[in-house]
């Protein structure tokens, strides 16, 4: 798995370097390929689907409620006027809360490295639509009970989350800033090995809405 992710990252970097060299060799007109790099960050409104065990050992379905996290990272846009490719890599705080027997509240914290590879369609001069796959790598996972200290459950989590992303954004080129509203839906079952004690998560799939802002380096 780590070797596959390394190969994917290497291919992305080589593609970005190739596109950057092409853009530098041409004039910066809107009809030619341009590449920009920038930083991004914003808020996650997480709403995962969680199943968990109650105190009697029975599985309760869809007991999760949302929580709020944040994301921060970098991106590149390989732009050819109307269409573009926008790979990103960012740190993301995800997870959610859930209750057992209506009294015991737990919080599932899942911190991830997300790698979307998005297609971007520019329209009406300032707007763009986004869509594409996203690949998530968990780096930390823990469960806490009623605000107490967290228990590490990283060994129970699968190593890759595959999701789909759609969104819409606004760019203000005069200031090199953009904003976007996105929805990502995870298709992967994140639990590798379910626990057997009360409160253990037996199934989880990620879902979130993101509000993101970005800043591009250099002149447009």
C-alpha positions as a Markdown table, in Angstrom:
| # | Residue | x | y | z |
|---|---|---|---|---|
| 1 | Unk | 0.0 | 0.0 | 0.0 |
| 2 | Unk | 2.8 | 2.5 | 0.9 |
| 3 | Unk | 4.6 | 1.6 | -2.3 |
| 4 | Unk | 1.5 | 2.3 | -4.3 |
| 5 | Unk | 0.9 | 5.6 | -2.7 |
| 6 | Unk | 4.5 | 6.6 | -3.2 |
| 7 | Unk | 4.1 | 5.8 | -6.9 |
| 8 | Unk | 0.9 | 7.8 | -7.2 |
| 9 | Unk | 2.6 | 10.8 | -5.5 |
| 10 | Unk | 5.6 | 10.5 | -7.8 |
| 11 | Unk | 3.4 | 10.5 | -10.9 |
| 12 | Unk | 1.5 | 13.6 | -9.6 |
| 13 | Unk | 4.8 | 15.5 | -8.9 |
| 14 | Unk | 6.2 | 14.6 | -12.3 |
| 15 | Unk | 3.1 | 15.7 | -14.1 |
| 16 | Unk | 3.1 | 19.0 | -12.2 |
| 17 | Unk | 6.8 | 19.6 | -13.1 |
| 18 | Unk | 6.1 | 18.8 | -16.7 |
| 19 | Unk | 3.1 | 21.2 | -16.9 |
| 20 | Unk | 5.1 | 23.9 | -15.1 |
| 21 | Unk | 7.9 | 23.7 | -17.6 |
| 22 | Unk | 5.4 | 23.9 | -20.5 |
| 23 | Unk | 3.7 | 26.9 | -19.0 |
| 24 | Unk | 7.0 | 28.8 | -18.6 |
| 25 | Unk | 8.0 | 28.3 | -22.2 |
| 26 | Unk | 4.8 | 29.9 | -23.5 |
| 27 | Unk | 3.3 | 33.3 | -23.1 |
| 28 | Unk | 0.7 | 33.6 | -20.3 |
| 29 | Unk | -2.4 | 34.0 | -22.5 |
| 30 | Unk | -5.6 | 32.4 | -21.4 |
| 31 | Unk | -5.6 | 30.1 | -24.4 |
| 32 | Unk | -2.4 | 28.3 | -23.3 |
| 33 | Unk | -1.7 | 25.9 | -20.4 |
| 34 | Unk | -0.9 | 27.6 | -17.2 |
| 35 | Unk | 0.0 | 26.1 | -13.8 |
| 36 | Unk | -0.5 | 27.8 | -10.5 |
| 37 | Unk | 0.4 | 26.7 | -7.0 |
| 38 | Unk | -1.1 | 27.8 | -3.7 |
| 39 | Unk | -2.2 | 27.1 | -0.2 |
| 40 | Unk | -5.7 | 26.2 | 1.0 |
| 41 | Unk | -7.6 | 25.7 | 4.2 |
| 42 | Unk | -11.0 | 25.8 | 5.7 |
| 43 | Unk | -13.7 | 24.1 | 7.8 |
| 44 | Unk | -15.1 | 20.5 | 7.7 |
| 45 | Unk | -18.7 | 19.7 | 8.6 |
| 46 | Unk | -18.4 | 16.0 | 9.2 |
| 47 | Unk | -21.4 | 13.7 | 9.0 |
| 48 | Unk | -20.1 | 10.1 | 9.0 |
| 49 | Unk | -22.3 | 7.0 | 9.1 |
| 50 | Unk | -21.4 | 5.1 | 12.2 |
| 51 | Unk | -22.6 | 1.7 | 13.6 |
| 52 | Unk | -21.6 | 0.8 | 17.2 |
| 53 | Unk | -22.3 | -1.8 | 19.9 |
| 54 | Unk | -24.6 | -1.0 | 22.9 |
| 55 | Unk | -24.1 | -2.2 | 26.5 |
| 56 | Unk | -25.9 | -5.4 | 25.7 |
| 57 | Unk | -23.6 | -6.2 | 22.8 |
| 58 | Unk | -26.1 | -5.5 | 20.0 |
| 59 | Unk | -25.2 | -3.4 | 17.0 |
| 60 | Unk | -26.9 | -0.1 | 16.7 |
| 61 | Unk | -27.2 | 1.3 | 13.2 |
| 62 | Unk | -26.5 | 4.9 | 12.1 |
| 63 | Unk | -25.9 | 6.3 | 15.5 |
| 64 | Unk | -23.5 | 9.0 | 14.4 |
| 65 | Unk | -23.9 | 12.8 | 14.6 |
| 66 | Unk | -21.6 | 15.3 | 13.0 |
| 67 | Unk | -18.7 | 17.3 | 14.3 |
| 68 | Unk | -16.6 | 20.2 | 13.0 |
| 69 | Unk | -13.0 | 20.0 | 12.0 |
| 70 | Unk | -10.6 | 21.9 | 9.8 |
| 71 | Unk | -8.3 | 21.2 | 6.8 |
| 72 | Unk | -5.1 | 22.8 | 5.5 |
| 73 | Unk | -2.8 | 22.0 | 2.6 |
| 74 | Unk | -1.5 | 22.8 | -0.8 |
| 75 | Unk | -2.8 | 22.5 | -4.3 |
| 76 | Unk | -1.9 | 23.0 | -8.0 |
| 77 | Unk | -4.1 | 24.0 | -10.9 |
| 78 | Unk | -3.0 | 22.9 | -14.4 |
| 79 | Unk | -5.3 | 25.2 | -16.4 |
| 80 | Unk | -6.2 | 25.2 | -20.1 |
| 81 | Unk | -8.7 | 28.1 | -20.1 |
| 82 | Unk | -12.1 | 26.3 | -19.7 |
| 83 | Unk | -10.9 | 23.0 | -18.2 |
| 84 | Unk | -8.2 | 22.2 | -15.6 |
| 85 | Unk | -6.8 | 19.5 | -13.4 |
| 86 | Unk | -6.5 | 20.3 | -9.8 |
| 87 | Unk | -4.5 | 17.9 | -7.6 |
| 88 | Unk | -4.3 | 18.7 | -3.9 |
| 89 | Unk | -2.9 | 17.3 | -0.7 |
| 90 | Unk | -4.2 | 18.4 | 2.7 |
| 91 | Unk | -4.5 | 17.5 | 6.4 |
| 92 | Unk | -8.1 | 16.9 | 7.5 |
| 93 | Unk | -9.7 | 16.5 | 10.9 |
| 94 | Unk | -12.7 | 14.2 | 10.5 |
| 95 | Unk | -14.8 | 11.7 | 12.5 |
| 96 | Unk | -18.0 | 12.3 | 14.5 |
| 97 | Unk | -19.9 | 11.8 | 17.7 |
| 98 | Unk | -22.3 | 8.9 | 18.6 |
| 99 | Unk | -24.4 | 7.9 | 21.5 |
| 100 | Unk | -25.0 | 4.5 | 23.1 |
| 101 | Unk | -28.4 | 3.8 | 24.8 |
| 102 | Unk | -29.1 | 7.6 | 24.6 |
| 103 | Unk | -26.8 | 8.4 | 27.5 |
| 104 | Unk | -23.2 | 7.5 | 26.7 |
| 105 | Unk | -21.7 | 9.9 | 24.2 |
| 106 | Unk | -18.5 | 8.9 | 22.5 |
| 107 | Unk | -16.4 | 10.9 | 20.0 |
| 108 | Unk | -14.5 | 9.2 | 17.1 |
| 109 | Unk | -11.6 | 11.4 | 16.0 |
| 110 | Unk | -10.1 | 10.5 | 12.6 |
| 111 | Unk | -7.2 | 12.7 | 11.2 |
| 112 | Unk | -6.3 | 12.0 | 7.6 |
| 113 | Unk | -4.1 | 13.1 | 4.7 |
| 114 | Unk | -6.5 | 13.6 | 1.8 |
| 115 | Unk | -5.3 | 13.6 | -1.9 |
| 116 | Unk | -8.0 | 14.7 | -4.3 |
| 117 | Unk | -7.4 | 14.7 | -8.1 |
| 118 | Unk | -10.2 | 17.0 | -9.4 |
| 119 | Unk | -11.4 | 18.1 | -12.7 |
| 120 | Unk | -12.2 | 21.7 | -12.9 |
| 121 | Unk | -14.5 | 23.5 | -15.3 |
| 122 | Unk | -14.3 | 27.3 | -15.4 |
| 123 | Unk | -17.5 | 29.2 | -16.4 |
| 124 | Unk | -18.9 | 32.8 | -16.2 |
| 125 | Unk | -15.4 | 34.2 | -15.8 |
| 126 | Unk | -15.2 | 33.9 | -12.1 |
| 127 | Unk | -16.8 | 30.6 | -11.3 |
| 128 | Unk | -15.7 | 27.0 | -11.5 |
| 129 | Unk | -17.2 | 23.5 | -10.9 |
| 130 | Unk | -15.1 | 20.6 | -9.3 |
| 131 | Unk | -15.5 | 16.9 | -9.4 |
| 132 | Unk | -13.2 | 13.9 | -9.1 |
| 133 | Unk | -11.9 | 11.1 | -6.8 |
| 134 | Unk | -10.3 | 11.6 | -3.4 |
| 135 | Unk | -7.9 | 9.2 | -1.6 |
| 136 | Unk | -7.6 | 9.4 | 2.1 |
| 137 | Unk | -4.8 | 8.0 | 4.3 |
| 138 | Unk | -5.6 | 7.8 | 8.1 |
| 139 | Unk | -2.8 | 9.0 | 10.3 |
| 140 | Unk | -4.5 | 9.1 | 13.7 |
| 141 | Unk | -7.7 | 7.5 | 15.1 |
| 142 | Unk | -9.0 | 7.5 | 18.6 |
| 143 | Unk | -12.2 | 7.2 | 20.6 |
| 144 | Unk | -13.0 | 9.2 | 23.7 |
| 145 | Unk | -15.9 | 8.8 | 26.1 |
| 146 | Unk | -17.8 | 11.8 | 27.5 |
| 147 | Unk | -14.9 | 14.2 | 26.9 |
| 148 | Unk | -12.3 | 11.9 | 28.5 |
| 149 | Unk | -8.9 | 11.0 | 27.2 |
| 150 | Unk | -8.8 | 9.2 | 23.9 |
| 151 | Unk | -8.1 | 5.5 | 23.3 |
| 152 | Unk | -5.9 | 4.8 | 20.2 |
| 153 | Unk | -7.8 | 2.7 | 17.7 |
| 154 | Unk | -5.5 | 3.3 | 14.7 |
| 155 | Unk | -4.8 | -0.5 | 14.4 |
| 156 | Unk | -8.6 | -1.1 | 13.8 |
| 157 | Unk | -8.7 | 1.4 | 10.8 |
| 158 | Unk | -8.2 | 0.6 | 7.1 |
| 159 | Unk | -5.3 | 2.3 | 5.4 |
| 160 | Unk | -7.1 | 3.9 | 2.5 |
| 161 | Unk | -10.4 | 5.7 | 2.1 |
| 162 | Unk | -11.8 | 6.2 | -1.5 |
| 163 | Unk | -14.3 | 9.0 | -1.9 |
| 164 | Unk | -15.9 | 11.2 | -4.6 |
| 165 | Unk | -15.9 | 15.0 | -4.5 |
| 166 | Unk | -18.2 | 17.5 | -6.1 |
| 167 | Unk | -18.2 | 21.3 | -5.6 |
| 168 | Unk | -18.5 | 24.8 | -6.9 |
| 169 | Unk | -16.1 | 27.7 | -6.4 |
| 170 | Unk | -15.4 | 31.4 | -7.0 |
| 171 | Unk | -12.1 | 32.9 | -8.1 |
| 172 | Unk | -11.0 | 36.5 | -7.8 |
| 173 | Unk | -7.9 | 36.6 | -10.0 |
| 174 | Unk | -7.1 | 40.2 | -9.2 |
| 175 | Unk | -6.3 | 39.1 | -5.6 |
| 176 | Unk | -5.1 | 35.5 | -6.3 |
| 177 | Unk | -7.8 | 34.2 | -4.0 |
| 178 | Unk | -10.5 | 31.5 | -4.4 |
| 179 | Unk | -13.2 | 29.9 | -2.4 |
| 180 | Unk | -15.2 | 26.7 | -2.8 |
| 181 | Unk | -18.0 | 24.7 | -1.3 |
| 182 | Unk | -17.6 | 20.9 | -1.6 |
| 183 | Unk | -19.2 | 17.7 | -0.6 |
| 184 | Unk | -17.2 | 14.5 | -0.3 |
| 185 | Unk | -18.7 | 11.0 | 0.1 |
| 186 | Unk | -16.6 | 8.1 | 1.2 |
| 187 | Unk | -17.2 | 4.7 | -0.3 |
| 188 | Unk | -14.8 | 2.7 | 1.8 |
| 189 | Unk | -15.7 | 0.9 | 5.0 |
| 190 | Unk | -13.1 | 2.3 | 7.4 |
| 191 | Unk | -13.2 | -0.3 | 10.2 |
| 192 | Unk | -10.6 | -3.0 | 9.6 |
| 193 | Unk | -11.2 | -4.9 | 12.9 |
| 194 | Unk | -14.3 | -4.1 | 15.0 |
| 195 | Unk | -14.0 | -4.1 | 18.8 |
| 196 | Unk | -16.3 | -6.3 | 21.0 |
| 197 | Unk | -16.8 | -4.0 | 24.0 |
| 198 | Unk | -19.7 | -1.6 | 24.6 |
| 199 | Unk | -19.3 | 1.6 | 22.6 |
| 200 | Unk | -17.0 | 0.0 | 20.0 |
| 201 | Unk | -17.5 | 1.2 | 16.4 |
| 202 | Unk | -18.3 | -1.7 | 14.1 |
| 203 | Unk | -18.8 | 0.3 | 10.8 |
| 204 | Unk | -18.0 | 3.8 | 9.6 |
| 205 | Unk | -18.1 | 5.6 | 6.3 |
| 206 | Unk | -16.9 | 9.2 | 5.9 |
| 207 | Unk | -18.9 | 12.1 | 4.6 |
| 208 | Unk | -18.4 | 15.8 | 4.9 |
| 209 | Unk | -19.2 | 19.3 | 3.5 |
| 210 | Unk | -16.2 | 21.6 | 3.2 |
| 211 | Unk | -15.9 | 25.4 | 3.0 |
| 212 | Unk | -12.4 | 26.1 | 1.7 |
| 213 | Unk | -10.4 | 29.2 | 0.8 |
| 214 | Unk | -7.2 | 29.3 | -1.2 |
| 215 | Unk | -4.4 | 31.7 | -2.2 |
| 216 | Unk | -2.3 | 31.3 | -5.3 |
| 217 | Unk | 1.3 | 32.3 | -5.4 |
| 218 | Unk | 2.6 | 34.6 | -8.2 |
| 219 | Unk | 1.0 | 36.9 | -10.7 |
| 220 | Unk | -2.0 | 35.7 | -12.8 |
